Amino acid sequence: MIQRTNNSEVKKLNRNRVFRYINSKNRTSMPDIAAALDMSGPTVLQIVKELREAHVICEAGEFESTGGRKAKALAAVRDARYAVGIEITRNHIGMVLTDMTETVLKHNRMRKAFTYEDEYFKQLGAALEEFLGEDKAVRDKIAGVGISVPSIVDSTENHITYSRALDLYDIDGEVFSRHIPYPCVLINDANAAAATECIADRQLESMIYLSLSNTVGGAVVFRQENGQEEPGSPLGSVFENMYIGKHWHSGEFGHMIIHPGGKTCYCGKKGCVDAYCSALCLAEYADGYLERFFDRMEDGDLELVKVWEDYLDDLAITVDNLRMCFDCDIVLGGYVGSLIGPYIKELQKKVAEKNIFEGGGAYVRACRYQKAASALGAAVYYIENFINSI
Ligand SMILES: [Zn+2]
């Protein structure tokens, strides 16, 4: 009995690996799959048959012959499932539609101040309806709607324990999905954005995502560093690889103290990262607009040049602390991370000076997705779930 269970688990795992491999390629062939995943021809043949019967892969022409019989090309059915990601912030609602490619098919962002009232959630449902439009083929295949919120979220209970940005405490997540006719889940915004960075890589590596928005947060992505590469399952389920912590508080890097007795943080402590590295620390010098801060600094405003220099010093301390704790790449996201690209070398130089082990600073980089990162990550949650079920 136990043996049988194990066999079926191995079969499912193999089927999953084959599907992930096919989905990661434009087109591939059975010999390619067998070679890449180190599987026998008959095993691949059987799995391909099952995946075709499940309508998640299809034939996509033939490859040019290299002497023998032409190999049939296989591809994933891109529209086997769709998913939507909604990104809720204090003043905006962003929406993203994705499919099996886990890329942005459609994106919309509207200005809408968050209020904890049924009217807001009704309008959220209406905005989703409008976003999806009339296309029944899409609607019928929606696996779910992931909702990214700037909050500490207990995802198993679908419960917001705390959100400073939305001013919410102990809220049942069900209110967010009350007017949405699809399966929904609430996801912490930094975790969602970190998931997007992982899929941008197509390889899951351990990573710290440091979100530098109006508050500072982050996510911890762990990959088993056992040296065993698993081609065909580059991501596994990215959400399962996040370290959440005992009370869903992991990654709250904004409240690490970098200047004891320093500026007062909104949490009440003195000297927190948040008080020095949030996007607001820069935007407050430019009428509340972060882009304007960078524009004016580029125009030679010496006060802002100094502010930026100090900001980078504090960010370098934070990044170095994270590197000492986790020994992995650090990705800068959020509002500042989206604009830091031109200055990343300067930051790398500062962190390199603190790096007692390797001496370099290349381990810190800017995020790859500047727009809609959290919305896409929230949508990816449902695509990954679907892929896991294959
Ligand atoms: Zn704090």
Boltz pocket constraint, residues with backbone or C-beta under 6 A from the ligand:
constraints:
  - pocket:
      binder: B
      contacts: [[A, 254], [A, 255], [A, 256], [A, 265], [A, 266], [A, 267], [A, 268], [A, 269], [A, 272], [A, 273], [A, 274]]
      max_distance: 6.0
